[in-house]
């Protein structure tokens, strides 16, 4: 499935983190997403979940951004 989506869009990458960064301590599921984003060298995690706020200025690459802010900055040309 990932291969098909990648062929169609080129924006999907499957990652399997071999290291756990333990950045988000309040929610293990959110921490798993953060681990994937860090390993994938993502620029952003698009979310409204407050648990990801610990990434802001943490030194890890992916920074949390709300969907509305992402759309405003990158999809509307503003």
C-alpha positions in Angstrom: 0.0 0.0 0.0 2.8 2.4 0.9 4.5 1.8 -2.5 1.3 2.6 -4.3 0.7 5.8 -2.4 4.4 6.8 -3.0 4.1 6.2 -6.7 1.0 8.4 -6.9 2.1 11.2 -4.6 5.8 10.7 -3.8 5.3 12.1 -0.3 4.9 9.0 1.8 7.8 7.2 3.5 7.6 4.1 5.6 9.9 4.3 8.6 10.6 1.8 11.4 12.4 3.5 14.2 15.0 1.4 15.9 15.5 3.9 18.7 12.9 5.4 21.0 13.5 9.0 21.9 11.0 9.2 24.8 10.2 12.8 24.0 6.4 12.6 24.8 6.0 11.1 28.2 2.3 11.8 28.6 1.0 9.5 25.8 2.8 6.4 24.5 0.9 6.5 21.1 1.9 10.1 20.5 5.5 9.2 21.4 5.5 6.5 18.7 4.4 9.1 16.1 7.1 11.5 17.4 9.8 8.8 17.0 8.7 8.1 13.4 8.7 11.8 12.6 12.2 12.3 14.1 13.6 9.2 12.2 12.0 10.4 9.0 13.6 13.9 9.4 10.1 15.4 9.1 9.8 19.2 9.3 6.5 19.2 11.0 3.9 17.1 12.8 0.6 18.5 11.9 -1.6 18.2 15.0 -3.8 19.9 17.5 -2.7 17.5 20.2 -1.1 19.4 23.1 1.3 16.5 23.9 3.4 17.4 20.9 4.1 20.9 22.3 7.2 19.4 24.0 8.9 19.2 20.6 8.8 22.9 20.1 12.4 24.1 20.5 13.5 20.7 21.8 16.3 20.3 19.3 14.5 17.6 17.4 13.6 18.4 13.8 9.9 18.0 13.5 8.0 20.9 15.0 4.3 20.8 15.9 2.0 22.9 13.8 -1.8 23.0 13.7 -3.6 22.1 10.5 -5.0 25.7 10.2 -1.5 27.2 10.6 0.0 24.7 8.1 -2.7 25.6 5.5 -2.2 29.4 6.2 1.6 29.2 5.8 2.1 26.7 3.0 -1.1 26.1 1.1 -2.6 29.5 0.6 0.5 31.4 -0.3 0.2 33.7 2.6 
